[in-house]
């Protein structure tokens, strides 16, 4: 959806961004009780939180900032 919106509005100079927060397996999360983690991961299609070493950022920027439109950028 984000890519479609980016392509649709790019000619108007509109930026489209998507931020998809969710559970990330970090030391901070390790102190959360297992029952709570199980409830959270039950609603995640992969059944687990994100690996903090495997992230990407989907970016769409106005043409006068950069010559990119709608591509994934590693963090």
C-alpha positions in Angstrom: 0.0 0.0 0.0 2.8 2.4 0.9 4.5 1.9 -2.5 1.3 2.4 -4.3 0.6 5.7 -2.5 4.1 6.8 -3.1 3.9 6.2 -6.8 0.4 7.8 -6.9 1.4 11.0 -5.1 5.0 11.4 -6.2 4.1 13.7 -9.1 2.6 16.1 -6.6 5.8 16.1 -4.4 4.0 14.3 -1.6 6.2 12.1 0.7 4.7 8.8 1.9 6.1 7.0 4.9 5.2 3.9 6.8 6.2 3.1 10.3 5.2 -0.4 11.5 6.0 -0.7 15.2 6.0 -4.1 16.9 7.8 -6.4 19.2 11.6 -6.5 18.8 13.6 -9.1 20.6 15.8 -6.9 22.8 17.2 -7.2 26.3 14.4 -4.9 27.5 11.8 -7.3 26.2 13.5 -10.2 27.9 12.2 -9.1 31.3 8.5 -9.2 30.2 6.7 -12.3 31.5 6.5 -15.2 29.0 2.7 -15.2 29.2 2.6 -11.6 28.0 5.1 -12.3 25.2 3.0 -15.3 24.2 -0.1 -13.1 24.0 1.7 -10.6 21.8 3.3 -13.1 19.5 0.0 -14.9 19.0 -1.1 -11.9 16.9 2.1 -11.8 14.8 2.0 -13.8 11.6 5.5 -15.2 12.1 4.8 -16.0 15.7 7.8 -14.2 17.0 9.2 -10.7 17.5 11.5 -9.0 15.1 15.3 -9.7 15.2 17.0 -6.3 15.9 19.9 -7.3 13.7 17.6 -7.7 10.7 15.9 -4.3 10.1 15.0 -2.2 7.1 13.4 1.2 6.7 11.0 1.8 3.8 11.6 5.4 2.6 9.9 7.6 0.1 11.2 11.0 -0.4 10.5 14.1 -2.5 12.5 14.2 -5.7 14.2 17.4 -4.8 15.7 15.8 -1.7 17.0 12.7 -3.4 16.5 10.8 -6.6 14.9 7.8 -4.9 11.3 6.8 -4.8 10.0 3.9 -2.8 12.9 1.6 -1.9 14.1 -0.2 1.2 17.1 1.2 3.0 19.0 -0.8 5.6 19.5 0.9 9.0 
